[in-house]
Amino acid sequence: MYLAPKSPVPNHPRLPVLLVRAAFKGQTPGQIEHALAERGWPRAWRGGIYSFHHDHSTAHEVLVIARVTLGGEGETRLQVGEGDVRMLPAGTGHKNGGSSPALLVVGAYAQVPDWERLPV
């Protein structure tokens, strides 16, 4: 899915957002982190997703097990279920558009020297 730039969210001009459904369904967070590291996503974290739009301009990000809004205000909400993988190119705006207290996200950043969170 390609997302057009939407001020102030740049989104990525050439790379699409990718969704792989149920890729990690039934796996523990530790198993997911291990699988991500083996595939070049070593900087894993556990938690949630900010409730405000933000992006990481210098790093691609992978999110597993989440429901998020992508692309900036006014974009379509995408339902994502357990084990689903969302790969976000650098600059893609995203936020948690609502979730249950049980939500757990395993996320990771591509191998880059540093990344930052840019609120938009």
C-alpha distances in whole Angstrom, upper triangle without the diagonal:
4,7,10,13,15,18,19,16,15,11,11,12,11,9,5,5,7,8,12,14,18,18,21,22,26,26,28,26,28,27,24,25,27,24,22,25,25,22,22,21,25,25,24,25,25,25,23,20,22,22,21,18,18,17,18,18,20,18,15,15,15,15,17,18,17,16,14,13,10,10,14,17,16,12,12,13,11,14,14,18,20,19,15,14,11,11,10,11,14,14,11,13,14,17,18,18,21,22,26,28,27,24,24,21,21,19,20,20,19,23,24,27,26,23,24,22,22,22,21
4,7,10,12,16,17,14,12,9,8,8,8,7,5,6,9,12,15,18,21,21,24,25,29,29,30,28,31,30,26,27,29,26,23,26,27,23,23,22,26,25,25,26,26,26,24,21,22,22,21,17,17,15,17,16,18,17,15,16,16,17,19,21,19,18,16,14,10,9,13,16,15,12,12,14,14,17,17,21,23,22,18,16,13,12,10,10,13,12,10,12,14,17,19,19,23,24,28,30,30,26,26,23,23,21,21,20,19,23,23,26,25,22,22,21,20,21,19
4,7,8,12,13,10,9,6,7,8,9,9,7,8,11,13,17,19,23,23,25,26,30,30,31,29,31,30,27,27,30,27,24,27,28,25,24,23,26,25,25,25,26,25,22,19,20,19,18,14,14,13,15,15,17,17,15,15,16,17,20,21,19,17,14,12,8,6,9,12,12,9,10,13,13,16,17,21,24,23,19,17,14,13,11,10,12,10,8,9,11,15,17,17,21,23,26,29,29,25,25,22,23,20,21,20,20,23,23,26,24,21,20,19,18,18,16
4,6,10,12,9,8,6,8,7,10,11,10,11,15,17,21,23,26,26,29,30,34,33,34,32,34,34,30,30,33,31,28,30,31,28,27,26,29,28,28,28,29,28,25,22,21,21,19,15,15,14,16,15,18,18,17,18,19,20,23,24,22,20,17,14,11,8,10,12,12,10,12,15,16,20,21,24,27,27,23,21,17,16,13,13,13,11,10,11,13,16,19,19,23,25,29,31,32,28,28,25,26,23,24,22,22,25,24,27,25,22,21,20,18,18,15
4,6,8,6,5,5,7,7,11,12,12,13,17,19,23,25,28,28,30,32,35,35,35,32,35,35,31,31,33,31,28,30,32,29,27,26,28,27,27,27,28,27,25,21,20,20,17,13,13,12,14,13,16,17,16,18,20,21,24,25,23,21,18,15,11,8,9,11,12,11,14,17,18,21,22,26,29,28,25,22,19,17,14,13,12,9,9,9,13,16,19,19,23,26,29,31,32,28,28,25,26,23,23,21,22,24,23,25,23,20,19,17,15,15,13
4,6,5,6,7,11,11,14,15,15,15,19,21,24,26,29,30,31,32,36,35,35,33,35,36,32,32,35,33,30,32,34,31,29,27,30,28,28,28,28,27,24,20,19,18,15,11,12,12,15,14,18,19,18,19,21,21,24,25,22,20,17,13,11,7,6,8,9,9,13,15,17,21,22,26,29,29,25,23,20,19,16,15,14,11,10,9,12,14,18,17,21,24,28,30,31,27,28,25,27,24,24,23,24,26,25,27,25,21,19,17,14,14,11
3,5,7,9,12,13,17,18,18,18,22,24,27,29,32,32,33,35,38,37,37,34,37,37,33,33,36,35,31,33,35,32,31,29,31,29,29,28,29,27,24,21,19,18,14,11,12,12,15,14,18,19,19,20,23,23,26,27,24,22,19,15,13,10,8,9,11,12,16,18,20,23,25,28,31,31,28,26,22,21,18,17,15,12,12,10,13,15,19,19,22,25,29,31,32,29,29,27,28,25,25,24,25,27,25,27,24,21,18,16,13,12,9
4,6,9,13,14,17,18,18,18,22,24,27,29,32,32,33,34,37,36,36,33,35,36,32,31,34,34,30,31,34,31,29,27,29,27,27,26,27,25,23,19,17,16,13,10,9,10,13,12,16,18,18,19,22,22,25,26,23,22,18,15,13,10,8,10,12,13,17,18,20,24,24,28,30,30,27,25,22,21,17,16,14,10,11,9,12,14,18,18,22,24,28,29,31,27,28,25,26,23,24,22,23,25,23,25,22,18,16,14,10,9,6
4,6,9,11,15,15,15,14,18,20,24,25,28,28,29,31,33,33,33,30,32,32,29,28,31,30,26,28,31,28,26,24,26,24,24,23,24,23,20,16,15,15,12,8,8,7,10,10,14,15,15,15,18,18,22,23,20,19,15,12,10,7,6,9,12,11,14,16,17,21,21,25,27,27,24,22,18,17,13,12,11,7,7,6,9,12,15,16,20,22,26,27,28,25,25,22,23,20,20,19,20,23,21,22,20,16,14,12,9,9,6
4,6,8,11,12,13,13,17,20,23,26,28,28,29,31,34,33,33,30,32,33,29,28,31,29,26,27,30,27,25,23,25,23,24,24,25,25,22,19,18,18,15,11,10,8,10,9,12,13,13,15,18,19,22,24,22,21,17,15,12,8,9,12,14,13,16,18,19,22,23,26,28,27,24,22,18,16,12,11,9,6,7,7,11,14,18,19,23,25,29,30,31,27,27,24,24,21,20,18,19,21,19,21,19,16,14,13,11,12,10
4,6,9,9,9,9,13,16,19,22,25,24,26,28,31,30,30,28,30,30,26,26,28,27,23,25,27,24,22,20,23,22,22,22,24,23,21,17,17,18,15,11,10,8,10,9,12,12,11,13,15,16,19,21,19,18,15,13,9,6,8,12,14,12,14,16,16,19,19,23,25,24,21,18,14,13,9,8,7,5,4,6,9,13,17,18,21,23,27,28,29,25,24,21,22,18,18,16,17,19,18,21,19,16,15,14,12,13,12
4,6,6,7,9,12,16,19,22,25,24,25,28,31,30,31,28,30,29,26,25,27,25,22,24,25,22,20,19,22,21,22,23,25,24,23,19,20,21,19,15,13,10,11,9,11,11,10,12,15,17,20,22,21,20,17,15,12,10,12,16,17,15,17,18,18,21,21,24,26,24,21,18,14,12,9,6,6,5,6,9,12,16,19,20,24,26,29,30,30,27,26,22,22,19,18,16,15,18,17,19,18,16,16,15,14,16,15
4,6,8,11,14,18,21,24,27,26,28,31,34,33,34,32,33,33,29,29,30,28,25,27,28,24,23,22,25,25,25,27,28,28,26,23,23,24,22,18,17,14,14,12,14,14,13,16,18,20,23,25,24,23,20,18,14,12,14,18,19,16,18,20,20,24,23,27,29,27,24,21,18,15,12,9,10,9,9,12,16,19,23,23,27,29,32,34,34,30,29,26,26,22,21,19,18,20,19,22,21,19,19,19,17,19,17
4,7,10,13,16,19,22,26,24,27,29,33,32,33,31,32,31,28,27,29,27,23,25,26,22,21,21,24,24,25,27,28,29,27,24,25,26,24,20,19,16,16,14,15,15,13,16,17,20,23,25,24,24,21,20,16,14,17,20,21,18,20,21,21,24,23,26,28,26,23,20,17,14,12,9,10,11,11,15,17,21,24,25,28,30,33,35,34,31,30,26,25,22,21,19,17,19,19,22,22,20,20,21,20,22,20
4,7,9,13,16,19,22,21,23,26,29,28,29,27,28,27,24,24,25,23,20,22,22,19,18,18,21,21,22,23,25,26,24,22,23,24,23,19,18,15,14,13,14,13,10,12,14,16,19,22,21,21,19,18,14,13,16,20,21,17,18,19,18,21,20,23,24,23,19,16,13,10,9,6,9,10,10,13,15,19,22,23,26,27,30,32,31,27,26,23,22,19,18,16,14,17,17,20,20,18,19,19,19,21,20
4,6,10,13,16,19,18,21,23,27,26,27,26,27,26,23,23,25,22,19,22,22,19,19,18,22,22,21,23,24,24,23,20,21,22,21,18,17,15,15,15,16,14,11,12,13,15,17,19,18,18,16,15,12,11,15,18,18,15,15,16,15,17,17,20,22,20,16,14,11,9,8,7,10,11,9,12,14,17,19,20,23,24,28,29,29,25,24,21,20,18,17,16,15,19,19,23,22,19,20,20,20,21,20
4,7,10,13,16,16,18,20,23,23,24,22,24,23,20,20,22,20,17,20,21,18,18,16,20,19,19,20,21,21,19,17,18,19,19,16,15,13,14,14,16,13,10,10,10,11,13,15,14,14,12,12,9,10,13,17,17,13,13,14,12,14,13,16,18,17,13,10,7,6,5,6,10,11,8,11,11,14,16,17,20,21,24,26,25,21,20,17,17,15,15,14,14,18,19,22,21,18,19,18,18,19,19
4,7,10,13,12,15,17,21,20,22,20,22,21,17,19,20,17,15,18,19,16,16,15,19,19,18,20,20,21,19,18,20,21,21,19,18,16,16,17,18,15,11,11,9,10,12,14,14,14,13,14,11,13,17,20,20,16,15,15,12,14,12,14,16,14,10,8,6,5,7,9,13,14,11,14,13,16,17,18,21,21,24,25,24,21,20,17,16,14,15,15,15,18,20,23,22,20,21,20,21,22,22
4,6,10,9,12,14,17,17,19,18,21,19,16,18,20,17,15,18,19,16,17,16,20,20,18,19,19,20,18,17,20,20,21,19,19,18,18,20,21,18,14,12,10,10,10,11,11,12,12,13,12,14,18,20,20,16,14,13,10,11,9,11,12,11,7,6,5,7,9,12,15,17,14,15,14,16,16,17,19,18,21,23,21,18,17,15,15,14,15,16,16,20,22,25,25,22,23,22,23,23,23
4,7,6,9,11,15,15,17,17,19,17,14,16,18,14,14,17,17,15,17,16,19,20,18,19,19,20,19,19,22,23,24,22,22,21,21,23,23,20,16,14,11,11,10,11,12,13,14,16,15,18,21,24,23,20,18,16,13,12,10,10,11,9,6,5,7,9,12,15,18,20,17,19,17,19,18,19,21,20,22,24,21,18,17,15,15,14,16,17,17,21,23,27,26,24,25,24,26,26,27
4,6,8,9,12,13,16,16,19,17,14,17,19,16,15,19,19,17,20,18,21,22,20,20,19,20,19,19,22,23,24,23,23,22,23,25,26,22,19,17,13,12,10,10,11,12,14,16,16,19,22,24,24,20,18,16,12,11,8,8,8,7,4,6,9,11,15,18,21,22,19,20,18,19,18,19,19,18,19,22,19,17,16,15,15,16,17,19,20,24,26,29,29,26,27,26,27,28,28
4,5,5,9,10,13,14,16,14,12,15,17,14,15,18,18,17,20,18,21,22,19,19,18,19,19,19,23,24,26,25,25,24,25,27,27,24,21,18,14,12,9,9,12,13,16,19,19,22,25,27,27,23,21,18,15,12,9,7,7,4,5,7,11,14,17,20,23,25,22,23,20,21,19,20,20,18,19,21,18,16,15,14,14,15,17,20,21,24,27,30,29,27,28,27,29,29,30
4,6,9,9,12,13,15,12,10,13,14,11,11,15,15,13,16,15,18,19,17,18,17,19,19,20,23,25,26,25,25,24,24,26,26,22,19,16,12,12,9,10,13,15,17,20,20,23,26,28,28,25,22,20,17,15,12,10,9,5,6,7,10,12,16,19,22,24,21,23,21,21,20,22,22,20,21,22,19,17,16,14,13,14,15,18,18,21,24,27,27,26,27,26,28,29,30
4,6,6,8,9,11,9,7,10,11,9,10,14,14,14,16,15,17,18,15,16,15,17,17,18,22,24,26,26,25,24,24,26,26,22,19,16,13,11,8,9,12,15,17,21,21,24,27,29,29,26,24,21,18,16,12,10,8,4,7,8,11,14,17,20,23,25,23,23,21,21,20,22,21,19,19,20,17,15,13,12,11,13,14,17,18,21,24,27,27,25,27,26,28,29,30
4,6,9,10,13,11,10,13,15,13,14,17,18,17,20,18,20,21,18,18,16,17,18,19,23,24,27,27,27,26,26,29,29,25,22,19,15,13,10,9,12,15,18,21,22,25,28,29,29,26,24,21,18,15,12,9,6,4,7,10,13,16,19,23,25,27,25,25,22,22,20,21,21,18,18,19,15,14,13,13,12,15,17,21,22,25,28,30,30,28,29,28,30,31,32
4,7,10,12,10,10,14,14,13,15,18,19,19,22,20,21,22,18,18,16,18,19,21,25,26,29,29,29,29,29,32,31,28,25,22,18,16,12,11,14,17,20,24,25,28,30,32,32,30,27,24,21,18,15,11,8,7,11,13,17,19,23,26,28,30,28,28,25,24,22,24,22,19,18,19,15,14,13,14,13,17,19,22,24,26,29,32,31,30,31,30,32,33,34
4,7,8,6,6,10,11,10,12,15,15,16,19,17,18,18,15,16,14,16,18,20,24,26,28,28,28,27,27,30,29,25,23,20,16,14,11,11,14,18,20,24,25,28,30,32,33,30,28,25,22,19,16,13,9,8,11,13,16,18,21,24,27,29,27,27,24,24,22,24,23,20,19,19,16,15,12,12,11,14,16,20,21,23,26,29,28,27,29,28,31,31,33
4,5,5,6,9,10,11,12,14,16,17,19,17,17,17,14,13,12,14,16,19,22,24,27,28,27,27,26,29,29,25,23,19,16,14,11,11,14,18,21,24,25,29,30,32,33,31,29,26,23,21,17,14,11,10,13,14,17,19,22,25,27,29,27,27,24,23,21,24,22,19,18,18,14,13,11,11,10,13,15,19,21,23,26,28,27,26,27,27,30,30,32
4,5,5,6,9,10,10,12,14,15,17,14,14,14,10,10,8,11,13,16,19,22,24,25,24,23,23,26,25,22,20,16,14,12,9,10,13,17,19,22,23,26,28,30,31,29,27,24,22,20,16,14,11,10,13,13,15,17,19,22,24,26,24,24,21,21,19,22,21,18,17,16,13,12,9,8,7,10,12,16,18,20,22,24,24,22,24,23,26,27,29
4,5,5,6,9,10,11,12,14,16,13,12,13,10,10,10,13,16,19,22,25,27,27,26,25,24,27,26,22,21,18,15,14,12,13,16,20,22,25,26,29,31,33,34,32,31,28,25,23,20,18,15,13,16,15,18,19,21,24,25,27,26,27,24,24,22,25,24,22,21,20,17,16,12,12,9,12,13,16,18,19,22,24,23,23,24,24,28,29,31
4,5,5,6,9,10,11,13,15,13,13,14,11,13,12,16,18,20,24,26,29,29,27,26,25,28,26,23,21,18,15,14,12,13,17,20,22,26,26,29,31,33,35,32,30,28,25,23,19,17,14,11,14,14,17,18,21,23,25,28,26,27,25,25,23,26,26,23,22,22,18,17,14,13,10,13,13,17,18,19,23,25,25,24,26,26,29,30,33
4,5,5,6,9,10,11,13,11,11,12,9,11,10,13,15,17,21,23,25,25,24,23,22,24,23,20,17,14,11,11,8,10,14,17,19,22,22,25,27,30,31,28,27,24,21,20,16,15,12,9,11,10,13,14,17,20,21,24,22,23,21,21,20,23,23,20,21,20,17,15,12,10,7,9,10,14,15,17,20,22,22,21,23,23,26,27,29
4,6,5,6,9,10,11,8,8,9,6,8,9,13,15,17,20,23,25,25,23,21,20,23,21,18,16,13,11,11,10,12,15,19,20,23,23,25,27,30,32,29,28,26,23,22,18,17,15,12,14,12,14,15,17,19,20,23,22,23,21,21,21,24,24,22,22,21,19,16,13,11,7,8,8,11,13,14,17,19,19,19,21,21,24,26,28
4,5,5,6,9,10,9,8,11,9,12,13,16,19,20,24,27,29,28,26,25,23,25,23,20,18,16,13,14,13,15,18,22,23,26,26,28,31,33,35,32,31,29,26,25,21,20,17,14,16,15,17,17,19,21,22,25,25,26,24,25,24,27,27,25,25,25,22,20,16,14,11,12,11,14,14,15,18,20,21,21,23,24,27,29,32
4,5,5,6,9,9,9,12,10,13,14,18,19,21,24,27,28,28,26,24,22,24,23,19,17,15,12,13,11,14,17,21,22,25,24,27,29,32,34,30,29,27,24,23,19,18,16,12,14,12,15,14,18,19,21,24,23,25,23,24,24,27,27,25,25,25,22,20,17,15,11,12,11,13,13,15,18,21,22,21,24,24,27,29,31
4,5,5,6,5,7,9,8,11,13,16,17,18,21,24,25,24,22,20,19,21,19,15,13,11,9,10,10,13,16,19,20,22,22,24,26,29,31,28,27,25,22,22,18,18,16,13,13,11,12,12,14,16,17,21,20,22,20,21,21,24,25,23,24,24,22,19,16,13,9,9,8,10,10,11,15,18,18,18,20,21,24,26,28
4,5,5,5,4,8,8,11,14,17,19,20,23,26,27,26,24,22,19,21,19,15,14,13,11,13,13,17,19,22,23,25,24,26,29,32,33,31,30,28,26,25,22,21,19,16,17,14,16,14,17,18,19,22,22,24,23,24,24,27,28,26,27,27,24,22,18,15,12,11,9,10,10,10,14,16,17,17,20,21,25,27,29
4,6,7,8,11,11,15,17,21,22,23,26,29,30,29,27,25,22,24,21,18,16,15,14,16,15,19,21,25,25,28,26,28,31,34,36,33,32,30,27,27,23,23,21,17,18,15,17,16,18,19,21,24,24,26,25,27,27,30,30,29,30,29,27,24,21,18,15,14,12,13,12,12,16,18,20,20,23,25,28,30,32
4,6,8,11,12,15,18,21,22,22,25,28,29,27,25,22,20,21,19,16,13,13,11,14,14,18,20,23,23,25,24,25,28,32,33,30,29,28,25,25,21,21,20,16,16,13,15,13,15,16,18,21,21,23,23,25,25,28,29,28,29,29,27,24,21,18,14,13,11,11,10,11,14,17,19,19,22,23,26,28,30
4,6,9,11,14,17,20,21,21,24,27,27,26,23,20,18,19,16,13,11,11,11,14,15,19,21,23,23,25,23,25,27,31,32,29,29,28,25,26,23,23,22,18,18,15,15,13,15,15,16,19,20,22,22,24,25,28,29,28,30,30,28,24,21,18,15,13,9,9,7,7,11,14,15,16,19,21,23,26,28
4,6,7,11,13,16,18,18,20,24,24,23,20,17,15,17,14,11,10,8,8,11,12,16,17,20,20,22,21,22,25,28,30,27,27,25,23,23,20,21,19,16,16,13,13,11,12,13,14,17,17,19,19,20,21,25,26,25,26,26,24,21,18,15,11,9,6,6,5,6,10,13,13,13,16,18,20,23,25
4,6,9,13,16,18,19,21,25,25,24,21,19,16,18,16,13,12,11,11,13,14,17,19,22,22,25,23,25,27,30,32,30,30,28,26,26,23,23,21,18,18,16,16,14,16,16,16,20,20,22,21,22,23,26,27,26,27,26,24,22,18,15,12,10,7,7,7,7,10,12,13,13,16,18,21,24,26
4,7,10,13,15,16,18,22,22,21,19,17,14,16,14,11,11,10,10,12,14,17,18,21,20,23,22,23,25,28,30,28,28,26,25,25,22,22,21,19,19,16,16,14,15,16,15,18,18,20,19,20,20,24,25,24,25,24,23,20,16,14,10,8,5,6,7,8,9,11,11,11,13,15,18,21,23
4,7,10,12,13,16,20,21,20,18,17,15,18,16,13,12,10,9,10,11,13,15,18,18,21,20,23,24,27,29,27,27,24,23,22,19,19,17,15,16,14,14,13,14,16,16,19,18,19,18,18,18,22,22,21,22,21,19,16,13,10,7,5,4,7,9,11,13,14,14,13,15,15,19,21,23
4,7,9,11,14,17,19,19,17,16,15,18,17,14,14,11,10,10,11,13,13,17,17,20,20,22,23,25,28,26,26,23,22,21,18,18,17,16,16,14,15,15,15,18,17,19,19,19,17,16,16,20,20,18,19,18,16,14,10,8,6,5,6,9,12,14,15,16,15,13,14,14,18,19,22
4,7,10,13,16,18,19,18,18,17,21,20,17,17,13,12,10,10,11,11,15,15,19,19,22,23,25,27,25,25,22,20,19,17,16,14,14,15,14,15,16,17,19,19,21,20,19,17,15,14,18,17,15,16,14,13,10,7,6,5,6,9,12,15,17,19,20,18,17,17,16,19,20,23
4,7,10,12,15,16,16,17,17,21,21,18,18,14,13,10,11,10,10,13,14,17,18,21,21,23,25,23,23,20,19,18,16,16,14,15,16,15,15,17,17,20,20,21,19,18,15,13,12,15,14,12,13,11,10,8,6,5,7,8,11,14,18,20,21,22,20,17,17,15,18,18,21
4,7,9,12,13,13,15,16,19,20,18,17,14,13,10,10,10,8,10,10,13,15,18,18,19,21,20,20,17,16,15,14,14,14,15,15,14,14,16,16,19,19,19,17,15,12,10,8,11,11,9,11,10,10,7,6,5,8,9,12,15,18,21,22,23,20,18,17,14,16,16,18
4,6,9,10,10,11,13,16,18,16,15,12,12,9,11,11,8,9,8,10,12,14,14,16,18,17,17,14,14,14,13,14,15,16,15,14,13,14,13,16,16,16,14,12,8,6,5,9,10,10,12,12,13,9,9,7,10,9,12,14,17,20,20,22,19,16,14,12,13,12,14
4,5,7,8,10,12,16,18,17,17,14,15,12,15,14,12,11,10,11,12,14,13,14,17,16,17,15,16,16,16,18,19,19,18,17,15,16,15,17,16,15,14,11,8,6,6,9,10,11,14,14,15,12,12,11,13,12,15,16,19,22,21,22,19,16,14,10,11,10,12
4,7,9,12,15,18,21,20,19,17,17,15,17,16,12,11,9,9,12,14,12,12,14,14,15,13,15,15,16,18,19,21,19,19,17,18,17,19,19,17,15,12,9,5,5,7,8,10,13,13,15,13,14,13,16,16,18,19,22,25,25,26,23,19,17,13,13,11,12
4,6,10,13,16,19,18,18,17,18,16,18,18,15,13,11,10,11,12,9,9,13,13,15,14,16,17,18,20,22,23,21,20,18,19,16,18,17,15,13,9,8,5,7,8,11,13,17,17,19,16,17,16,18,17,19,19,22,25,24,25,21,18,15,11,10,7,8
4,7,11,13,16,16,16,15,16,15,18,18,15,13,10,8,8,8,6,8,11,11,13,13,14,17,17,20,22,23,21,19,16,16,13,15,14,11,10,6,5,5,8,9,13,15,19,20,21,18,19,17,18,16,18,17,20,23,22,23,20,16,14,10,9,6,6
4,7,10,13,13,13,12,14,14,17,18,16,15,12,11,10,9,8,11,14,14,16,15,16,19,18,21,23,23,21,19,16,15,12,13,11,9,8,5,6,7,10,12,15,17,21,21,22,19,19,16,17,15,15,15,17,20,18,20,16,13,10,6,5,4,5
4,6,9,9,10,9,12,13,17,18,16,16,13,12,10,9,9,13,16,15,17,16,17,19,19,22,23,22,20,17,14,13,9,9,7,5,6,5,7,9,12,15,18,19,23,23,24,20,19,16,17,14,14,12,14,17,15,17,14,10,8,6,5,7,8
4,6,6,7,8,12,13,17,19,17,18,15,15,13,12,13,16,19,18,20,19,19,22,20,23,24,23,21,18,15,13,9,9,6,5,7,8,10,12,15,18,21,22,25,25,25,22,20,17,16,13,12,9,11,13,11,13,10,6,5,5,6,9,11
4,6,8,10,14,16,20,22,21,21,18,17,15,13,14,18,21,19,21,22,22,24,23,26,27,26,23,20,17,14,11,9,5,4,8,10,12,15,18,21,24,25,28,29,29,25,24,20,20,16,14,11,12,14,11,13,10,7,7,8,7,11,12
4,7,10,14,16,20,23,22,23,20,20,17,16,18,21,24,22,24,24,24,26,24,27,27,26,24,20,17,14,12,9,6,7,11,13,15,17,21,23,26,27,30,30,30,26,24,21,19,16,13,10,10,10,8,9,7,6,7,9,10,14,15
4,6,10,13,16,20,19,20,18,18,16,16,18,21,24,22,23,22,22,23,22,24,24,22,20,17,14,11,9,7,5,8,10,12,14,16,19,22,24,25,27,28,27,23,21,18,16,12,10,6,6,8,7,9,8,6,8,10,12,15,16
4,7,10,14,17,17,18,16,17,14,14,17,20,22,20,21,20,19,21,19,21,21,19,17,13,11,7,6,5,4,8,9,11,12,15,18,20,23,23,26,26,25,22,20,16,14,11,9,6,6,9,9,12,11,9,11,12,13,16,17
4,7,10,13,13,15,13,15,13,14,16,20,22,19,19,18,17,18,16,18,18,16,14,10,8,6,5,7,7,10,9,11,11,13,15,18,20,20,22,23,22,18,16,12,11,7,6,5,6,10,11,14,12,10,11,11,14,16,17
4,7,10,11,13,12,14,13,15,18,21,22,19,19,17,15,16,13,14,14,12,10,7,6,4,6,9,10,13,11,13,12,13,14,17,19,18,20,21,20,16,14,10,8,5,5,6,8,12,13,17,15,13,15,14,17,18,20
4,7,7,10,10,12,12,15,17,19,21,18,17,15,13,13,10,11,11,10,8,6,5,6,8,11,13,15,12,13,11,11,11,14,15,14,17,17,16,12,10,7,6,4,7,9,12,15,17,19,18,15,16,15,17,18,19
4,6,9,11,14,14,18,20,22,23,20,19,16,13,12,9,9,8,6,6,5,6,9,11,15,17,18,16,16,14,14,13,15,16,14,15,16,14,11,9,6,5,6,9,12,14,17,19,22,21,19,20,18,21,21,23
4,7,10,13,15,18,20,22,22,20,18,15,12,10,7,6,5,5,5,7,9,12,14,17,19,20,18,17,14,14,12,14,13,11,12,13,11,8,7,5,7,9,12,15,18,21,23,26,24,22,22,20,22,22,23
4,6,10,12,15,17,18,19,17,15,12,10,8,6,6,7,9,8,8,8,12,13,17,18,19,16,15,11,10,8,10,10,8,10,12,11,7,7,6,9,10,13,16,18,22,23,26,24,21,21,18,20,19,20
4,7,10,13,14,15,16,14,12,8,7,5,5,7,9,11,10,11,10,13,14,17,19,19,15,14,10,9,6,7,7,7,10,12,12,9,10,9,12,13,16,18,21,24,25,28,26,22,22,19,20,19,19
4,6,10,11,12,13,11,10,7,6,7,7,10,13,14,12,12,9,12,11,15,16,15,12,10,7,6,5,5,8,9,12,14,15,11,12,11,13,13,16,17,20,23,24,26,24,20,19,16,17,16,16
4,7,7,8,9,7,7,5,6,9,10,13,16,17,15,14,11,13,12,15,16,14,11,8,5,5,6,6,9,11,15,17,18,15,16,14,17,16,18,19,21,24,25,27,24,21,19,16,16,14,14
4,6,8,9,6,7,7,8,11,12,15,18,18,15,14,10,11,9,11,12,11,7,6,4,7,9,9,13,15,18,20,21,17,18,15,17,15,17,17,19,22,22,25,22,19,18,15,14,14,13
4,7,8,6,8,9,11,14,15,19,21,22,18,17,13,13,10,11,12,9,6,5,6,9,12,12,16,18,22,24,24,21,21,19,20,18,19,18,20,23,22,25,22,19,17,15,14,13,11
4,6,6,9,10,12,16,17,21,23,24,21,19,16,16,13,14,14,11,8,5,7,8,11,11,15,18,21,23,25,21,22,20,22,19,21,20,22,25,24,26,23,19,17,14,12,11,8
4,6,9,10,13,16,18,22,25,26,23,22,19,19,17,18,18,15,12,9,9,10,12,10,14,17,21,23,25,22,23,22,24,22,24,23,25,28,28,29,26,23,20,17,15,12,10
4,7,9,12,15,18,22,25,26,23,22,19,20,18,19,20,17,14,12,12,12,14,11,15,18,22,24,26,23,25,23,26,24,26,26,27,31,30,32,29,26,24,20,18,16,13
4,6,9,13,15,19,22,23,20,19,16,17,15,17,18,15,12,10,10,11,13,11,14,17,21,24,25,22,23,21,23,22,23,23,25,28,28,30,28,24,23,20,18,17,14
4,6,10,12,16,20,21,17,17,15,17,15,17,19,17,14,12,11,12,12,10,13,16,19,22,23,20,22,20,22,21,23,24,25,29,29,32,30,26,25,22,21,19,17
4,7,9,13,16,18,15,15,13,16,15,18,19,18,14,12,10,10,10,7,10,12,15,19,19,16,18,17,20,19,21,22,24,28,29,31,29,25,24,21,20,19,17
4,6,10,13,14,11,12,10,13,13,16,19,18,14,13,11,11,10,9,11,12,15,18,18,15,17,15,17,17,20,21,23,26,27,30,28,25,24,21,21,20,20
4,7,10,12,10,12,11,14,15,19,21,21,17,16,13,13,11,10,10,10,13,16,15,13,15,14,16,17,20,22,24,27,29,31,29,26,26,23,24,22,22
4,7,9,6,8,8,12,14,17,20,20,17,16,13,13,11,11,11,11,13,15,14,11,12,11,13,14,17,19,21,25,26,29,27,24,24,22,23,23,23
4,6,6,9,10,14,16,20,23,23,20,19,16,16,13,14,13,11,12,14,12,10,11,11,13,14,18,20,22,26,28,31,29,26,26,24,26,25,26
4,6,9,11,15,18,21,24,25,22,21,18,17,15,16,15,12,12,14,11,9,9,10,11,13,17,20,22,25,27,30,29,26,27,25,27,27,28
4,6,10,13,16,19,22,24,21,21,18,18,17,18,18,15,16,17,14,12,11,10,10,12,15,18,19,22,25,28,27,25,26,24,27,27,28
4,7,10,13,17,19,21,18,18,16,16,15,16,16,15,16,18,16,13,12,10,11,12,14,17,18,21,24,27,26,23,24,23,25,25,25
4,6,10,13,16,18,15,16,14,15,15,17,18,16,18,20,18,14,13,10,10,9,11,13,14,18,20,23,22,20,21,20,22,23,24
4,6,10,13,14,11,13,11,13,13,15,16,16,19,20,19,15,14,11,11,9,11,12,13,17,19,22,21,18,19,18,19,20,20
4,7,10,12,10,12,11,14,15,17,19,19,22,23,22,18,16,13,12,10,10,10,10,14,15,19,18,16,17,16,18,19,20
4,6,8,6,9,9,12,14,16,19,19,22,24,23,19,18,14,14,11,10,10,10,14,14,18,16,14,14,13,14,16,16
4,6,6,9,11,14,17,19,22,23,26,27,26,23,21,18,17,13,12,10,10,13,13,16,15,13,14,14,14,16,16
4,6,9,11,14,17,20,23,24,27,28,27,24,22,18,18,14,12,10,10,12,11,14,12,10,10,11,11,14,14
4,6,9,13,16,18,22,23,26,27,28,24,23,19,19,16,15,13,13,16,14,16,14,11,10,10,9,11,11
4,6,10,14,15,18,20,24,25,25,21,21,17,18,15,14,13,14,17,16,19,17,13,13,11,11,12,11
4,7,11,12,16,18,21,23,23,20,20,17,18,15,16,15,16,20,19,21,18,14,13,10,9,9,8
4,7,9,12,14,18,19,20,16,16,14,15,13,14,14,17,20,20,22,19,15,14,11,11,10,10
4,6,9,11,14,16,17,14,14,12,15,13,15,16,19,22,22,24,21,17,15,12,12,10,10
4,6,7,11,12,13,10,12,11,14,13,16,18,21,24,24,26,23,20,18,15,15,13,14
4,7,11,13,15,12,14,14,17,17,20,21,24,27,27,29,26,23,21,18,18,15,15
4,7,10,12,10,13,13,17,17,21,23,26,29,29,31,28,25,23,20,20,18,18
4,7,8,6,10,11,15,16,20,22,25,29,29,31,29,25,24,21,22,20,21
4,5,6,9,12,16,18,21,24,27,31,32,33,31,28,27,24,25,23,24
4,6,9,12,15,17,21,24,27,30,31,33,30,27,26,23,25,23,25
4,6,10,13,16,20,23,26,29,30,32,30,27,26,24,26,25,26
4,7,10,13,16,20,23,26,27,29,27,24,23,21,23,22,23
4,7,10,13,17,20,23,24,26,24,22,21,19,22,22,23
4,6,10,13,16,19,21,23,21,18,18,17,19,19,21
4,7,11,14,16,18,20,19,17,18,17,20,20,23
4,7,10,13,15,17,15,13,14,14,17,18,20
4,7,9,11,13,12,11,13,13,16,18,21
4,6,8,10,9,8,11,12,15,17,19
4,6,9,10,9,13,14,17,20,22
4,7,9,10,13,16,19,22,24
4,6,7,11,14,16,20,22
4,7,11,14,17,20,23
4,7,11,13,17,19
4,7,10,13,16
4,6,10,13
4,6,9
4,6
4
